[in-house]
Amino acid sequence: MQDVPIALVGAGHGGKAILQTLLETPGIIVKYVYDLDPEAPGILYAKKRGLTTHNDASFQQIHNDPTLRLVFDVTGQESVFTQLKQLKNDNCNLVGPLATRVIFELLEQKTTIMSKLLEHQQNLEANIVKRTGECELANRNLIDKIQEYEILNEKLQQINNEKTRYLLQATHQLKAPFAAIQSYVDIIIQGFTGTIPDQTMEIMEKVKVRCDLLQRSIKEMLKLANLKSCIEENIKMAPTLISKVMVQVVKEHEVIATCRGIKLIVNLEENEQQVVCSEEQISILFAILVENAINYSHKDGEIIITISPSTHDALFVSIQDHGIGIDPKHHNKIFDEYYRTNCAVNKHENGTGLGMSIAKEIVHLHNFSLSLKSQEGEGATFTISMPTS
């Protein structure tokens, strides 16, 4: 684009503002700046910028320069406008006082807007700096908290390991003296110590029931402690046909179920894929779930056990009973150690409260998932999801 030569007449404050804008506009060349006052703001500014300035009112340069294309009259004097109109060449346009005033007003608004924008920018930058500092501080605090939690978690793990070791030691120490007590009770009940009164026999029978419960508790405490101290990498895993394990568990529990009038129904899918797992632990898991289903089912009820593949490379094993059920508010708590609902205690008073904790640990060690669907009085369905790949 060809440069446009311009002359400015009147270099007061308004003229200076227009001059500054013209000098910042690409393609504009300010050739002459006029004002009768040699100390006018626009004249002084023009001199600093190396422009040609004049302090006369003859405007001979405007008259003699055929290259000029635009003249700004910022004097506000009608006589000056008339004189410039007569002096300029035909190819030169003249912007009079009225148009110049409009331009000046626009420039003032521009200056005001730019000032406000600058203020907003400065405030925004200050806020960014402030927020950045706050975020950095919050981030440092978060890092400190994470480190504190890591240290706390490590201490809790140490405490839990110590608790597990103590539990193992305590239960092992209990086994021998308790086995002796149990043997003495059996000897007395079987009459090897002579005839005993009926009332004493009744008491001894109760002692034997409690001994059996305590024996199961010790075994399950040991089992749970061993599971909690077990490292996943040390578990002997192998491809296992899950249906084979379940069938064996069902056979082991058929006598108990039959005695209570409960029918065990097993549904197996064809083309079952094997699951990599510890057969021993999965057998324990199934035994816990099947035994619970038997204990909390009603007489002459049925338990439906289903093994079915899914379309997501997993095998589903569900154990469904039609017994007392579990209120949804207890669903999470039943996996806690020694937790038993009132309904469960009333139905089966000799439970240890450790079975579901053991089941949860086995599922966790195998990276399986265990879900529960149940309502109080409507039975319960436990479903295990086992990845097959």
N, C-alpha and C positions, 0 to 999 in steps of 0.2 A: 504493500500500500504506500502511495506517495505521501511524503510529509506535507503538512498544511502550515504555512507561515501565518502568524497571528501578531497583531499589535494590540496593546492594552493602554487605554487612556483613562487616567484616574487611578492613583495607586494608594488610596487611603486604606482603611482597615478592610473594607469590602473588596477593594481591588487586590489587596494582598491575598485575601482568601481565594479569589478567583485565580490569581496568578499561581498560587501553590497547586491548585487543582489542575491547571493547564500544564504545569511542568511535570505533573505525575501522570498525565495522559499520553499513552503511546501515539506516535505519529503527529504530535503537535510541536511546532517550533515557535517560540516567542521571540520575535525579532526586535520589537521596540516596546519600551515601557515609558509612558508619559505621565508627568505630574508637575504642576508649577512649584510645589514645595519639595525642595531637594532632600528634606528630612522625612518625607512621607514614608510610612511603614513599607509600602510596596516598593518604593525606590530603593530603600536600604536593603531590602530582601533581594531585589533584582541584582544589585551590585555584588552582593555576596555570592550570587549564583553566576556572576560573570556576564550578565545580560546588558544590552545597550539601553541606556536610560537618557531621557531628555526632560528639560525643565522649561521648555518654551511652549507657546500655544500656536505656533505656525504649522505644525504637523507636516513639514516639508517631506520628511522621509516616507510618510504614508502616501503623500501625493506622488512622489517620484518612484515608488517601488511597485512595479507592475506584478511582482510575484505574490504580494499579499492577497490572502483569500478571506481573511476575517478580521474585523476590528471590534473590540469590546469597548463601549463607552460606559464608564462607571462613575462619571462625574456627577450625573444627575442634573446637568444643565442643558436646557433646550438649545441654547446658542451653540454650545460645543457640538451637540448632536447634528445640528444643521450644517455647521462648518465641515464636519467629518463627512457628512453625506455628499457635500459638493466636491471634496478633495479626493475621495477614494476612487480607484479605478473601477471600471464596469464589472470586472470579474471578482470584485471584493464585496463581501457581505458585511453589513453593519448591524451589530446588536446594540439596541438602544437602552436607555436607563431603565425602562419598565421591565424589559426582558432580563436585563442584568440583575435587577432587584429580585426577580423571581429566582434566578439562578443563585443569587446570594442567600436567599431564604433557604433554598434547598441545601446549599452548602452548610449553612448553620445547623439545619436539621441533621445533616450527615455527620457533622462534627459532634453534635449531641449524642446521636445514636452510637457513633464510634466510641465516644467516651463511656457510654453506658455498657457497650459490649466489652470494652477493655476492663471496666470495673467488674462486670460479671465474670470475665475470663480470669481476672486476678482472684476473685472470690472462689471460683471453681478450682483453680490451681491450689489455692490455700486449703480448700476442703479436701481435695485429692491428697495433698501432702498429709493433712491431719488424719484422714481415714486410712491412708497407707500406713501411717505410724501406728494407728490403733489396731489395724489388721496384723502388722508385724508383731506388736505386743501380744495380741490374742494368740497368734500362731506360736510365739515363744512359750506363752502360758500353757497352750495345748500340748506342746512337746514335753514341757515339764510334767504336766499331768499324766501324759501317756507313760513317761518314764516312771513316775510314782506308781501308776497302776501296774506296770510291768514288774516292778520290785515287789509290790503288794501281792500280785498274782503268784510270783515265784515263792514268796513266803507262805502263802496259802497252800501252794502245791507241796511245799516241804512239810507243812503241818499235816496235810492230808496223807502224805506218804508215811509220816510218823504214826498217825492214827491207824493206818492200815497195818503197819508193822506191829504196833501194839496189839491190834485186834487179832492178828495171826498168832502172836506169842500167847495172848491170853486164852484164846480158844484151844490152842494146842495143849496148854497147861491144864485146861479144864477137862480135856478128853479122858485122860487116864483116871483121875479120881471119880469122874462122873460115870465112867464105864463100870467102876467098882461098885458104886451105889446102885446102878441099874442091875448089876448081877446079884447083889444082896436082895434086892426087891423081888427079882424073879425066883430066887431060892426060897424066900419066905412064902410067896404066893403058891409055888409048886409043892409046898408041904415038906420040904427037906429039913426044916427046923422043928417039925412037929405040928400038931393041930393047933390052930389059933382061932380065937372067937370070931363070930361073923362080923361084928362091928370093926374089929381090927382088920379083917380081910377086906371090908369095904373101903377102909382108909388106904390100905396098901394098893388096892385097885386104882384109886384116885392118884396115888403117888406114881404108879406105873404110867398112867395117862400123861401126867406132867413130865415124867422122865422121857417118854417118847417124844413129847413136844419139844422139850429142851434138847434132846438129841438131834431132832430135825433142825432146830435153830442153830446149833453149833455147826452142823454140816453146811447149812446155807450161809452162815456168817463166814466160814472158811472159803466157801465157793465164791462169795461176793468179794471178799478181800483179795483172793487170788486173781479174780477178774480185774479188779481196780489196779492191781500192781502189775498186770500183764502188759507187755509191749506188743503192739500190733504186729511188728516185724517178726516176733518170736512165735506167733501162732502158726501151727502147722496147717496150712491151707491146701486143699486139693479139690479138683472137680468132683462134685457130688451130685447124685441123683436124689433130689429132695423128697420125692414121693417114697423112695425106699426107706429113708429115715423116718418119715411120718408114719408109714405103715407099721414099722417096728414099735414106735411109741404108742400107737393105738392098741396094738396087741398087748403091750405091757399094762394098759389101763382098762382093758375090756372087762376084766373080772370085777374091778371096783365099780365100773359103770353099770354092769349087769346087776350087781347086788343092790344098787340103788334104783333099778328100773329105768336106767338111762340108756338110750340107744346111740351108738357112735356111727355116723354115716360119713364115708370118705368118698369124695368125688375127685377123680384124677383126669387130667387132659392128656390126650395122645401127643406124641412127639415132644415130650418135655425136654427142655434144654437143661444141661447141668449147670450148677452154681459153684463157684470157687468159694469154699468155706471150710471151717473146722467142723467135721461131722460130729465130733463129741459135743461141742458147744451148741450146735444146732439141735441136737437131740435133747439137750438140757432145756433149751428154749421152748421146743415143742412140748416137752413134758410139763413144763410150768403152765403153759397156756391151756393144754388139754386138761390137766388136773384142776386148774381153777374153774374151767367150764363145768367140770363134773361137780366140784364142791358147791358151786353157786347155782346149779340147775335145780329145777323142781323134780320131784319123783315122777317117773314115767315120761320124762321129757326126752328131747333128742338134741344131739350136738352135730352140726354139719361142718365138716372139714373139707375145704375146697382148695385144690392146687391148680392154678391156671396161668398160662403165659399171657403177656400183654404185647401190644404192638410197639413198645418202646424198649425193647431189649431188657426186659425184667420179668421176674416170676412173682406172682402173687400167691400168698398162702393165707387163707382166712379161717378162723375158728369162730363159729357162730353158735351161741347157746340161746335158750329161751327162758333163762332163769330170772334172778332178782334184778338184774341190770344195775347201772351206775348213774347216779345223777350227774349231769354235765359239769356241775361246779366241783366235782371230785376228780374229773378226768386227768388233770395234770398231777394231782397229789398222789394218786395211787402208785405212781412210779417212785415215790419217796420211800426211803428205808423205814420200815415198821409202821407205815401208815395203813390203817384199815378203817373203812366206814362202819358206822353202827349197824347198817344192814348186813354187811359182810360178817361182822362179829356174831350177830344173832343167828345167821345162817350156818356159819362154820367157825365155831369158837376156838378151834385149835390151830388156826393159821398163824404163821410166823410173821407175816408182813414184810418178808424179804423177797418173795418170789418175783414180783414185778420189777424190783430193783435189779435183780440178777438178769432178768429178761432185757431190761434197758441197757445194761452193760454189754451183753452179748451182741445186741443189735448195733450198739455204738462201735464196738471193736470191728465189726464186719462192714461198717458203712452201709448198713441196711436202714430201712425206716419202718417204724411201727406206729400204726394209727388205731384209734378206738372210735367206734360208733355205738352209742348206747343211750338209753333213757331208763330211768328208774322204773322197775316193774316190767320192762319190755325186752329183757335179755341184753346181751353184749356181743359185738363182733370185733375181734382183734384181727388186723390185716398187716402182714409183713410183706414189704416190697424188697425183692432180692435182685440186684443187677445180674444179668447173665453174660455180660461182656465187659 
